[in-house]
Amino acid sequence: MSALNAIAAASPESPQGTAQPGEAADGPEKADLPLEGFRIGVTSHRRSQDLIEALERRGAEVLHAPALKIAPVQEDMRLIEDTRAIIAARPELCLATTAYGMRRWCEAADTFGIGDDLLETLAACRMFVRGPKARGAVRAAGLADVGISSDETTATLVDMLLAEGVRGKTVAVQLHGYTDVRQLERLRMSGATVLTVTPYRWVKPDGADRLPRLIEAACSGNLDVLTFTSAPAVDAMWSTAHEMGVYKQLVESLKTTVATAVVGPVTAQPLIDAGLRPLIPERFRMGALIRLVCEHLALNHVRRLDTVSGSVELRGRSLRIDGEAVEMAPAPLLLLRALLGAGGAVLSREALSELLELRGSVHALDMTVSRLRSSLPDGSLVETVVKRGYRIRV
């Protein structure tokens, strides 16, 4: 049996713990739109449509800008050279880090007529897997593993190998698009010969202007959440932000205004390295990521208040008063969000001017308040408190 046919039964997934088809397809009831009014950025390329459709079914507006895409396997001669080197070396140990990587590795080997040789080589190895999906792909290929990482990280997997000893042994490592150099060095420093294979490489996608537009939206606060399903996509975004001269502004916006959400700890690392605290689901799957985004926005970014003008609900950019939608421009909406957050307490003119970045302009603040009142069904909802500021009448 060829490597590709042996592994075909494994379920599709992205390079690091994204969706299984059922997870993305399980949409909410039609009337339940937990993401209505929110704008979410999607940076993934492969299987991005599943994520986009799942978010849109929940009411979100999605801005899609793939940061990277995976190079076609037919163009990746380095992959075949590395595979032949591993077959020739007959390693004693092999680390499988992702199910998608295992399937793509076998697909490439089949394409070049060495699939059976690869399976024979791997069958003679003691195989360790990073997580249950990688284990599923290994077993679907007719292979057996002898150990699995408890937390789905490469570091823990390397800990397991070092505990049993690797000196004098050859270790093959299937990488997953974001190379953890430190773990490879740990193996080498412990006396192992390390051979690596990278079944997928990241290249820049078509439509190079889309990522800069997404970065501009994040910098200006016109996003609520920015999602990532691979660490290289984060690196690509950082690189593009540096080229645009807005890296510091982007990081500050992601710290204060726009939440980041990732599919797992590997993807999270370059964000953490930049001082961010991304949302990470307990299960490293796309369905769990979507649920976490819904919960985060519902808990932190929905404002509800009973007022003299009725029940006011602000969800992202969606404003409803007594259930009726109210259209509003960004600046008045930002002002209203702050006033609702104060729950009827007075906010000073100075604080509101700073919020709107008006640099102390009394006239500009008055104009924004006027625009806010004219947009509301009942302009008296926003009350002027003489010599103090403004508040919502509750």
N, C-alpha and C positions, 0 to 999 in steps of 0.2 A: 504493500500500500504506500502511496506517495505521502510525503509530509503534509501537503496541503489537504488531501482527502482525509487524512487521519485526524486533522485538527479542525475540520470544517464544522463539527458539531458544537464547538464552543460558541457562547453567545456573544454578539457584537458589543464592543465597548470602546471608549476613547483611551488614549495612551495612559492616563492615570485615573482609574476609578471614576468614570463618568457614568453614562446611562446604560442600563439595560433597556431594551425596547419597552417593556411593560411599565417601567418606572416613568418614562417620559410620556407615555400615552395615557396614563391614568389622570385624566383631567378632572377639574372640579365640576360640580353641578353648574348648569348654565347660569343660575341666579347668583352663584357664589363667585364673586370677583374680588378676591383679597388684594390683588395688585392694581386695582382700578385707580388711576390718577398718578401712578408711579412710572418713572422712566428708568429703564434698566439697560446697561451696556453689556453686550456679549462680545467677547474677544476670540472665541473658539472658531476653528475652521471645520474640522472633521465632526460630523454629526451635529453641527450647530443648529440645523433646522429643527431637530428634536427639542433642543433647549428653547429656541425662539418660540416655537409653537406652544410649548408648555407654558411659557411665561405669558404669551398673548392670550391663551385660553383663560388665564386667571386675571385678565384685564390690563396687563402692563403694556406700555408703549416701549418697544425695543429698538435700540440703536445697535446695529451689527457692524463691527469692524474687525474682521479676522486679522489678528496680529501676525500669524504665521500659518503656513500650510505644510502638509507633509509631502516631501518629494516623491514622485512616481517611482515605484520599485524598479522599473525597467532601466531607470537612469542612474541607479545607485550601485556602481561597480565596486565601491569601497566595501559595501555590505557583502558582496560575493567573495571578494578577496579575504575578508576577515573570516567568513564562514569556512572557506577552504583551509585557512590557517588553523582553525579550531579542529576541523576534521583530521587534519594531518597530525596535530599535537596529541590527540586522544586524551583530553583532560580527565582528571579523576573526579573533579567537582564542577558543578554548574549552578549558577544563580539565575533563576527566571523571575524578572521583576514585574512584567505585565502580560496579561492575556493577549492583548492586541499585538504586542511585540513578538510573542511566541508565534502567533498565527502569521504575522507578516514575515517573520524570519523563515518559516517553513514555506510560505508562498514564494518568496524570493529563491529559496533553494530549489524548489520544484521548477521554477521558471528556467533555471540554468542547468537542470538535469542532475542535481546533486542532493535532492530531497531525501532519497533512501539512505545515502551516506550520512546525512546529518542525523536522521533518526537513529541509525545504528550507533553513531558516536554518542548521542545523548542517552541512549538506553544503557550504555556502559558506565555512565556517570552516576555519582550520588547527587541527586538534584534537590536543591532547596528553592522554595518559592516565597515571594514577598507577601502574597495575600491569597484569599480564596478564589478570586477570578483567575489569577495566574495558575493556581493549582488546577482549576477546571480545564484550562487550555492544555496544560501538560498532560493531564490524564486523558483528555480527548484525543491526544496524539498517540495514545497507547503507551505512554511513559509513566513512571512512578516517581513520586517525590519522597524524601525522607525527613523533611522538616519545613515548617512554615513560620514566618515572622509573626509574633504575637500582636504587633501594632502596625503591620503593613508598611514598615520602613526598611530601607536597605541597611541602615546602621544596625538594627537588631539582627538582621540576617547575617551580617558580617560577624557580629558578636557570636552567633551560633557556630560559625565556621572556625573562628579563632579558638573557641572553647574546646573543640575537638582536635585542633592542630592542623596547620596548612603548610608547615615548612617542607620544602622539597616537592610540593605538589603543584599541579597546573590547575588553575581555576578559570573556567569560562564564565563570563558575566554578560548577560543580555541587558543592555542599557535601554533607557526609555526616553530619549530625547533631551533629558536634563541630567548631565553626568555629575554624579556625586563623587568628585575627585578624591575627597578625603577618605571615603570608604575603600576606594581602589588602592590608595596609598597605604592604608592600614593592612591590607592583605599582602602587599609587596613588602612592607617593613617586617612582616611576620614570616617572610621566607617563601612566599608563594610566587609562582610565575602566573601573571594575570593576562588573559587574552579577553578582549572585549569585542562585542558585536552590537551595532546600533541599527536595529531593523527599520527605524524611521528617522529621517533627518528633516529639520525644519528649514523652510525657505520662505522668502517674502511672497505674499499672495498678490493676485491681481487687484487693481483698484487701490493703489498706494495712498490715495488721498483720504481714504475712509478712516484710517487710524488717527491721523492728525485731527480730523473733525471730532472724533470721539474724545480725544484728549482735550480739545478746546471745550467741549461740553462739560467734561469733568472739572476742568479748571474754573469754569464760570458757574459751577453749581447747578447746571442744568441736567444732572443725573442724580438719581437716588442711590443706585447700587451699580457697581462695576464687577462683572463676574469673570472668573478665569478657570480654565480646566487644564492648563499646563503651565509649568514654570517657565519654559522658553517664551511663552506669550507675554509673561510679565517682563522678562528681560527685553523683549522686542519693544514693548511699550516704553520702558525706561530709556532705551536707546533713541527712539523716535522723539521722546520728550526732550532729551538732551539736544538733539539736532534742531528742535524748534526753539530751544532756549527757555523752556517752561518747566524743566524738571522740578525745581524747588517749589514752584507754584502748584504743580500737579500733586506732589507729595503732601503739601500742606492741605490742599483741598480734600485729598483722600483721608487725611487725619481728622478733619473737622466737619466736612459737609457730605461727602460721598462715601458710603460704606463699600468695602470690598468683600467679595464672597468667593471662596475657592472650593474645589472639590475634595481637597485633601492636603495633608501636611507638606508633601513634596512641592505642590503648587504654591503653598503659602510661604515657603522659605524666602524667596526674593522679596516678598512684601514685608515680611518680618524683619529682614535685613535692612530695609529702608525705614524702620521704625513704626510700621503699621500693625494693626491688630485685626487681620481679616476674620470674617466669619468662616468657621470650618465645621461641617456637619460631623456627627459622631460616626455615621456610616459614610464611607468615601464613595458616594454614588450621586448621580445627577438628581434623582428624585429627592434624596435627602437634602441636597443643596437648595432645591427649589422650595421645599418646606421651610427650611431655615430662613431663607430670604423673606418668605411670607410672614413668618413669626416675628422676625426682627422689625420689619416695616410696620406691622400692626401694633407692636409694643412701643416703638420709639418715634414713629413718624405719622401717626394718625392723631389729629386733634379734634375732640368733640366737646361742645359746650352748650348748655341750655342758656339762652339769652332772652332779652325782652322781645327780640324779633323772631324767635323760634329756635329750633335745634340746629346748631351749626356743626357741620362735619367737614374737615379738611384732610384729604388723603393725597399726599403728594401735591399734584397740580389740579386735583379734582375737588371743587368746592360745591357743597350742597347745603341748602338752607331749607329746613322742613322737607327734605327729600328732593327738592328741585335744584337742578344743576345751575350754577352761576359761573359765567365766563369772566376771567379776570387776567390782566396783564401781569408779567412776572414781578415787577417792583411792588405794586399794591398787594399782590398775593404774599410776598415775603413779609410785608408789614403786617398783614392780617394774621399770618402764622405766628408771629411774635406776640401779637396782642392776645390771640387765643391761648397761647402757651402761658401767658401771665394769668389766665383764669379770671379776668376782671380787675386785676390789680393795675395800678398806673405805671406806665413805662415812660421814662423821661424823654424829652425831645433830644437830649444829647445821646442817649442810648439808641434811640431809633435812627438818628442820623448816622451813628457809627455802624449800625447794622446795615444800612442801605449804602454805606460808603459815600455819604454826601459831603464829607469833610466840613461839617458844621454849617452847611448852607440852610438857613431857616426857610428861604423861599422854596428850595427844592423839596424839603420835607413837607411843607404846606401843600405843595402841588401834588405830591404822592398821596397824602391823606385825602385831598379833594378827589383824586382819581379813584381811590378806594371807595369813598362814600358814593360816588356816582355809579360805581359798578354794582353796588349792593341794592337789593330790593328795598331796603329800609336804611338810608344813609345815617339815621340817628343811632344805629348800632354802634358806631364809633364815636365816643364822647370825648370832647375836649375838656381837660381839667386845667383851669386857668393857672398859669405860672408853674405848672407841674409837668404836663404831658398829655398822653391819651390813654384810653382804656376801652374795653368792650363792656357794654351795658348788659349786665346779667340780671 
